[in-house]
């Protein structure tokens, strides 16, 4: 006889709550694990939503994509707030179990890198952190080689009568996107005649919301890491705060920022 569905069975709580396995007896290690596991769960949902938005936009269903993109922005806000919880852990608390982490680091999160690739921030150097034949590497490579969310958004511009060079539309999507004056000019027309290009204007602002939230998340990450470990090197071999601070300059949708100066 089939067992009745329960809350615990539906959510697989036995497996979920058994997934926290501290390697030390230090009180704060559980918090560290929960924060990072929760981040990975939210990243899974964000990737789910961005893939939906990408498909809808590529098919020309721009307006229905707004909901998925708005949901991503809300999730990003929750993820940023989680740094405040982690910041309740003092440097002494963290150092009491840091040795157990070895060389593991959030730097190695394949889901975070997948999200960056999906948004258009493509850097093939992150592939080397994942084993050949692994699901993580397969997910990363698929996101690297496919058009990004920004690529499919740009592809909608010519459909509205705006000019985008073929070199942009048919570029090697595995390569880092290079800002284009022509793409900036096309988006500038959208912003100068929002009534005519309302769907594209709203799409652009939803994309800026994502970029804004990502930079906000990075900034809070920098502050939290500096508060807890100062200028120490990161466990993954980076220079810690220095590396994280350098990422604050990245923009997934560069022309949507640069056009504002010319409005």
N, C-alpha and C positions, 0 to 999 in steps of 0.2 A: 504494500500500500504506500502510495506517495505521501511523504510527510508534508504537513501544512507548512506554507511559507511563513517564516518569522523574520523579524527585523534583523536579528543577528545572522541568519542564514542568507538573506538577500544581500546584505552588505559584506558578507564573508568576514565577520568581525573576529572570529577565532584566528584566521590567518593575518588579518590586518593588525590586530593588537599584539600578535606574537612576533611582528616584524621589527620591533625595537629591541635590539640586543646590545646593550652597553658592554664595552670591553673592560671597564674599570668599575670600581665601587664608588666613584665620585657622584654626588647627587646631581650635578648639573649636566652630566653627559646625556641623560635622557632628554632634557630640553633641547640640546644641540641636535640630537637625532630626530626628534619630532618636528622641529622647525624645518630641517632639510628634507625629510620625507614628505611633509606637507607641501613644501615648495615643488617637489617633483610631481605630486598629484595635481596641483594647480597647473603646472606646465603641461601635463598630459591633456587637461581640459582646454587650455589655451591653444595647443596644437590642433586639437579636434575642431575648435571654432575657426581658427585661421584657415585650415584646409577647406572648410565649408565656404567661408567667405571668398577664398581664391576661386573655387569652382563656380560659385554664383556670378562673380564679377567676370570671369572668363567667358561665361555663357551670356553675358549681357544683362543679367538680372542684378543690377547694381543696388537698387533700393533694398531688396530682401537681405543683402549682405550687411546692411547697417546694424541689424540686431546682433549678429555674431560678433562684429567688431566692437560694438558697445559693451557686450558681455566681457570681451577680453579686457577692455579698459577697466571695468569694475573689478575683475580678478586681479589685475595689476595693482590696483589700489590696496586690496587685501594683502597681497604679497609684500608690498612696501611697508605696510603697518606691522607685519610680522617681525621686521627688524627691531622694532621697539621692544618686542618681547625678548628677543635674543640679547638685546642690550642690557637686560637686567642681570646678565651673567658678567661678573667682574673679571678682570685679567687673571687674578689668582684662581678663580673658579675654572677658567678655561685651561690655564697652564697645568692644572692638576690632572687633566686627562689628555692633553694635546698629543702627548707622545704615542697614544694608542692609535692616532689617525694615520701614522706612517706618512706615506707620500700621497695619500688620498686627498682630494680637493674638489670643491665645487667647480673648479676650472675644468674638470673632466666630465661635467654633466652633459651627456649627449642630447638630452631634451632641451637644455638651454641653448646649445649650439644649433640644434634643429630649428628652434624658434628664430634665432638670428638669421639662419639661412632662409627661412620662409619669409622673413621680412625684407630680405635683400642684403643683409650684412654677411657676405660670403668670404670665408677665409679657409682655404683648404688645409692649412697647417693643423687644424684641430682634428682631422681625420686620424692622425697617427696615434692618438690616445686610445683607440678602440681596436679590438682584435679582428683580424681578417675572418670573415664569415659570421661575425656576430650580428644580432638584430640591431644593435646600436649603430654599427657602421652602415648597415643597409639603410636605416632610416635617415642617417646623415647624408649619405651619398644621393639618395633620392631627392632630398630637399636641396642639396647643392646643385644638382644638374637640372632641376626643373625651374621654370619661370617663378620668380618670387611674387609675393603679394603686390609689390610695387610694379613689377613687370606687367602683370595682368591689368593693373589699374592704368598704367601708361598706354597699354594697347587699346583702351577704350577711347582715348583722345581722338584718334583719326576717325573713329566711327561717328564722332560728333562734329566732324569737319575740321578738326584742328590738325596742324602739321607736326608730325613726328618723323625724324629720319629713319630710313630702313635700317641703318646701322644700329640704332637703338632697339628697334622692334625685333630684329633678327640676330641679336648679339649672342655670344657664348654665355649662356645663363650661369655657368659654373664660375665665371669670373666676377670679380668685384665690380659693381656698377659704378660707372664714371658719370658724374653730373653733366648734363647736356644743356647748353644755352637754348637750344630749340625746344627741349622739354620744358624748361623754365618758362619760355615765352608762351607755350601752349597752356600751361597751368595759369599763367598770368592772365590770359584771356578769360579763363574760367572765373577767376576771382574778380575780374573787371565787369563781368556780365553774369552775375550769379543767377538772375532770373532765367536767362536763356540756358545756362548750363547747370541748373539746380542739382541734378543727381550727381554730377561730377564734383561740384562744389562741396556737397555734403559728404561725398566719399573722401575727398581730400581732407576735410576737417576730422573725419573719423580716423584717418591714417595719422594725422598730426597728434590726435589724442593718444594713439598707441606709442608713437615715438616719444612724446612728452612723458608718458607714464614710464616708459623703459628707462629714460635718462633719470627720472626721479627715483626709480628703484635702484639704479646704479649709484646715484649720489648717496642715498641712505645706506647702501651697502658699504661704500667707502667710509662713511662716518662711523658705522658700527664696527667695522674691522679695525679702524684706527683707534677707536675707544677701547677695544678689547686687547689688541696685540701691538698697537703703536706702529712702529716702522719695521717690525720683524719681517723676514721673508715668509711667503705663504707656504703651506705644507706641500703644495703641488710644484714648488720650485720657482714660482714667480717672485717678483720683488714686493709682493703683498700690496700695500696701499698704493704704491707707485704705479703698478700695473692697472689696478682698478680705477685710479684717477684718470689714467690715459684713455679709458673707454668712455669717459663722459663727453668726449668730443664727437663721438660717432652719431650719425644721423641716418636712419634707414631710408628716409624720403627727402633727400637734400633740397631739391628744387621747391618743395612745399614750404621750406624755411627761408630760402634765399629770395623767393619772389616777394616776400613781405616788405623788403627794403624798397622794391620798385613800384609798389602799389600807389 
